[in-house]
């Protein structure tokens, strides 16, 4: 029997028209570095007494299907995940395109994802999947990746690939050195690292049904949080954090004028940090932040993606 290797694995995903119903085509082949979405069903210890010291057979518990997927921060492929996170973008352009994603939408798409291990062979489709959270770290060096947490309705096994001609993308990964962090439109200096996290606040609708699946996972109140680690060279940020002054924060990557990804938190407030002195080297401070709805714009977050991709599939 052949062994399964991650090096040969493939991932395809498509937006669903009907929640929990995998489409027959329209899949996108996507790159990934880790795929943890999977169905699990625990064994519950049987509490039956009166049959001696040896236990009665265990009972299957409730089925859950969730996990994390780590994907490259790729200028083309990341748009597929942003649509799953925030909903349909507004797209402009004819050759170079600008996709504008906004927080606060009433609905977000559901996905079907097929993880393929051709060596075994093993094909698993996770259907009714929605993105619960998106985490993007920024640092000076290393590979650029985002981590998505997903909640799915369930898992099925397949005999064949669901789409023999999926949409594919030429890789165009951002480099860490192309990162940018701005405060109120001005580049922030002395930033060591940063992280932005967006959460959809998915609520599992766990009703009683014969197949053991959840009814759905629906978005509730969203949240945008994160942190910024800076070398102290003044008190401007400390003063703003102490006063609770709202500010606009930008995080992302800029490759060139037509290729970039910028997340803008329109009204962010920094926490008041501790300022430790831990030796003779430079002093570092970690500011945590939390976003809120901007009363003028009517939203908390905007993500602007510029690339050469015209669209990311049909609207569900």
N, C-alpha and C positions, 0 to 999 in steps of 0.2 A: 504494500500500500504506500502511495506517495506521501511525502511529508509536505505540509503547507508552509510557505515562506511569505513573509510580508513583502519581500522584494518583488514578487510577482503579482501581488494583489492589485485590484482595480476598484474604483468607486464610481458609480453613476448615480445621479440624482435628478429628479424632476419635480416640478410643482404639481400638486394635485388639483384637479377640478372639483372633485368631491372628497371631503375629508375621509381618510382611511382607505381610499380606493386607488391603488397604484395605476398610473397611466400606462397605456400600451406603447407609447413612444414619447418623443420630446425630451429624452434624457440628456444630461450634460456629463461628460467624463471630467472628473475633477481630481486634482492632485491633493494629497494629504500625507502627513507624517505619522499620524496616530488615529486609529478608529476604535473608539470604545463603546459605541452604541450597540446594545445587545439586550435580548430578553432574558429575564431571570425569574425563576419560580422556586422559592425556598421550600424546604420540608419542615413541617410543623410536628413537634413531638406529640404523639397521641396520649391523651390523659386518661384512657380507658383503664379501669381497675377491675379486679375480680378475676383476672385470667393468669395469675401467678406473677413471678418477678420479671420474666422476660416481657419486653414491651410489645404492644400491638403495632401494626404497620403505621408508618408515618403518613401524614396527610399533606397534600400539596397546598401551599399557601397562595396568596394573590400574585398574579403575574405583573411584573413591572418591566418596562422597556425604556431605558434612558442611558445616557452616557455622554462622554466628551469626544469631540473630533478636533484634532489640531490640523490646521491648513496653512499653506504658505500665504504670506501677504503679497499676493500676486496682483499686478495692476489690472489684469483681465479677469481672472477667476474670482477675485474677491467680490465682484459685483453680484454674482449668483447668491453668495451668502448674505450680502447686505440686503438684498430683496427679501430673503427669507426672514431676516431679522427685523426689518423696518417696513416692509411692504413695497409696492410698486413705486419706482422712482419717476420723477419728471426728467425727461431726456431731451436735450437740445443738441444741434450740430448736424453736419452732413458728412464730414470725413473724420474730424476729431470731435468726440462726443463728450458731453458733460451730463452725468447722472446725479440728480439731487434726491437724496433719501431724507425723509423727515420722521421724527418721532411723533408719537401720539395718535397714530392711525387706529381706527376702531378695530381693524382686523389685520392679521398677518397670514401669509400663505402657509399651507402645510406641504410637507415633502414626502416623497417616497425615495428611499436610498437603497441601492443594491450594492452590497459588498461582495466582491467576487474573489475567491481563492481558487484559481484554475488548477493548481497542482493536485488538490485532493480528489475530485473537485467539490467545492462548497460554495453555494450562492445563497445569500440571505438578503431578503428585502425587509426593510423597516419602514412601515407605512404609518401615515398619520403623525409624522414627525414635525414638531415646531421647535424653533430656536428659543431657548429660555434665556440664555445669556451669551455675550460676546466679550472676550477679553483680549485687549491688544497691549502688549508691553512695548516700550521704546527704550533702547539703550544704545550705547556707542558702538558696540561690536556684536557679532553673532548673527545668526539667521533670523529673518523677520517672519514671525508666525502669529496667527491668531488662534485662540481656543474657543470653541463653541460648545455649549452645553445644550443637549437636545432631549426632549421628551416625546416618545413615540407611542402610538396606540398599541402596536404589536409587531410581531416578526413572523415571516413565512420563509420557507425554503423553496428554491426554484431549481429546475433542471437545465434552463438555458438563460442566456443573457436577455434582459428585458428589452434592450435596444441594440441592434447590431451596427447602427450608424449614429452613435450619439454625437452631440455637439462637442467639439474639442477646442482647446485654446492653446496657442503657443505661449510658453512660459515667459513671463516678464515680471520677475520677482524684484521687489524693492530691496535696496540695501540699507543696512542699519545707519550708515553714514548719511543717508538721504533724509533722515528724520528731521522734523521741525516741531517746535513747541512755541506758541505765541500767547501773549496775554494782552487782551484789548488791541489786537492787531500788530503788536510789536514783539519781535523775537525775544524770548527769555534767555538770558545768559546763565552760565554756570550750572546748567541742568545736567545731573549725572544720569538719571533714569526717570521714567514715568510709566504710568499704566492707566488705561481708561477701561472701564467695565460698564456695559449697558445690559440691563436686565428687563425682560418683558413681564416678569412676575407671573409666569404661567400657573394656572390653577387646574389641577387634575380633576376632571369630573368623574369621580369613582363611584358609579352606580352599580347595583347588583345586576349582573347579566350572565347568561349561561356560558358564554365563551371566555369569561374572565378578563375581557379587555376593558379599558376605560372608555367612557363615551367620547371624550376629547380632552384637550389641554388648551385652555382659553387664556388670552392675555388679560391681566388686570392692571394695577398701577405700575408704571415703568419706573426705573431708577437709573441714574447715571452717576457713577462714583469712580474714584481712582486716587492716585497719589502722584506727587512730584517730589523728587529728591534733588536738592540743590546744594551747592557750595555757597556758604554765606559770604557775601561781599557787600552787604548793606542791609537795611531794615525795611525796605519797601514792602516786600511780601509779608514779613512778620507784622508790620503795622496794619496791612490790609486784612490779614487773618484775625488779628486782635480786634479790629473794628467791625469785622463781619461784613466787609464791603463786597458786594457782588461784582463779578468780573466775567469777561468772555475769554474762554480758553480754547485754543486750537491745538490738536494733536494730529500727526500724520507724517506722510512721506511725499517728497516732491522729487521726481526724476527729471522732468523738464516741464516746459510750459503746457504741454498737452498730455502729460502723464503724471497724475498725482492722486493722493487720497488724503482728505482732510476731514477730521471730525471736529465740529464746533459745538462746544457746550456754551449755550448763550448766556446763561445766568448761573455761574458757579460761585460757591462760597468756600473758602479755605478754612480748615480747622486751625486753631491756635496750636502751634507745635511746641514740643520741648526742644531746647537748644543745648544739647550735651557737648561738653568739651572732653574728648576721650583720648587726648594725647597731643603731641606736638604738631601733628599734621592738620590739614584744613578742617574746618568745622562744617559738618553736613547736617542738614535739617530736612525732615520728611513732612511735607504738607499733604494732608488728605483733603479731598474736595467732594462736594456733592452738588449735582445740578438741579435746577428747578425750571419750571415753565416760564419763559420770558413773556410778560404780559403784553408786549407790543407785537412780537412775532407770533405768539400763540403756540409755541413749541419749546421743548427743552434742548433738542439736539438736531443738528443737520450734518449729514455726511455727503461730501462732494467727491465724486470719483470721476476723473478725467482719463479717457483711454480711447482706443479705436474700435470698441465693441458697440454696435448699434443698439442692441437690445438683449435682454436676458430671458427670452422665452415668452410664451403667451401668458397673458394675465389670467389667473385662475378665476 
